[in-house]
Amino acid sequence: MSPAEDAALLLRIVRRHLQALRLNLDSVYPDEEWGFQAQQALEKLLKAALVLQDQTPERTHGLERLAQQLQEPLPVELLQLQVYAVEARYEEGPFALQTPRLQLLALLEDRLEDLERRLG
């Protein structure tokens, strides 16, 4: 697959994650589960951006590491999603979201729109 095709595949998966996030905005839905979906969406957005730059993303769940590879600083609100990659899935919580869900969702949707524009 070409870099554009690889990136498009990742972005289709991101759209699925974002749909799940939108459907689970109710505060009754556990932060740990919502945060995991958000972390996964961001991870794939970063990897898609790397692919579009003709780079091979590292095989990592580390958001900061991927952002470093991309040479793009991440807002602290998004970096705080890192805990949901592993710790919140395998350790006893609670792991409360530090940023409101709607704000995180908007940040992720903005990144998706930017990458989709780049794809053309």
C-alpha positions in Angstrom: 0.0 0.0 0.0 1.1 3.6 -0.6 1.6 5.9 2.4 -1.7 7.6 1.5 -3.6 4.3 1.5 -2.0 3.3 4.8 -2.9 6.6 6.3 -6.5 6.4 5.0 -6.9 3.0 6.6 -5.7 4.4 10.0 -8.1 7.3 9.6 -11.1 5.0 8.9 -10.3 3.3 12.2 -10.0 6.6 14.0 -13.5 7.6 12.7 -14.8 4.4 14.3 -13.1 5.3 17.6 -14.5 8.8 17.4 -18.0 7.4 16.8 -17.7 5.3 19.9 -16.6 8.4 21.9 -19.5 10.4 20.7 -21.9 7.7 21.6 -20.5 7.4 25.1 -20.4 11.0 26.3 -22.7 10.1 29.2 -20.8 10.5 32.5 -22.1 7.1 33.6 -19.8 5.5 30.9 -16.5 4.8 32.7 -13.7 7.3 32.2 -11.2 4.4 31.8 -13.1 3.0 28.8 -13.7 6.4 27.2 -10.0 7.3 27.8 -8.8 4.1 26.2 -10.8 4.8 23.0 -9.5 8.4 23.0 -5.9 7.2 23.5 -6.3 4.7 20.7 -7.7 7.4 18.4 -4.8 9.7 19.1 -2.2 7.0 18.7 -3.6 6.2 15.2 -3.8 9.9 14.3 -0.1 10.3 15.2 0.8 7.2 13.2 -1.2 8.3 10.2 0.6 11.7 10.3 3.9 9.9 10.3 2.9 7.6 7.4 1.9 10.7 5.4 5.4 12.1 6.0 6.7 8.8 4.6 8.0 7.7 8.0 7.5 4.3 9.6 5.8 4.8 13.0 7.5 3.2 15.9 5.7 0.1 17.3 4.7 1.8 20.5 1.6 3.0 22.4 3.7 5.9 23.7 2.0 9.2 22.7 4.9 11.4 23.6 7.3 9.1 21.8 5.2 9.2 18.6 4.9 13.0 18.9 8.6 13.2 19.2 9.1 11.1 16.1 6.6 13.4 14.4 8.5 16.4 15.8 5.2 17.9 16.9 4.5 18.8 20.5 1.1 17.6 21.9 -1.2 19.7 24.1 -1.1 18.5 27.7 -4.8 17.6 27.5 -3.9 15.0 24.9 -0.7 13.8 26.6 -2.8 13.0 29.7 -4.5 10.2 27.7 -1.3 8.1 28.0 -2.4 6.6 31.2 -5.3 4.9 29.4 -3.1 2.9 27.1 -2.0 0.4 29.7 -2.3 1.5 33.4 -6.0 2.2 33.4 -6.6 -1.1 31.7 -4.6 -3.3 34.0 -4.5 -1.5 37.3 -7.2 -0.6 39.8 -8.5 2.9 39.5 -10.2 5.2 39.4 -8.5 6.9 36.5 -10.5 10.1 36.1 -10.2 12.1 32.9 -8.4 15.3 33.5 -10.1 17.2 30.6 -13.8 17.2 29.8 -14.9 14.6 27.2 -16.3 17.2 24.8 -13.0 19.1 24.8 -10.9 16.0 24.1 -13.3 14.9 21.4 -13.0 18.3 19.7 -9.2 18.1 19.8 -9.2 14.7 18.3 -11.8 15.7 15.6 -9.7 18.7 14.6 -6.6 16.4 14.1 -8.7 14.0 12.0 -10.0 16.9 9.8 -6.5 18.2 9.4 -5.1 14.8 8.3 -8.1 14.2 5.9 -7.4 17.6 4.3 -3.8 16.5 3.7 -5.0 13.3 2.1 -7.1 15.3 -0.3 
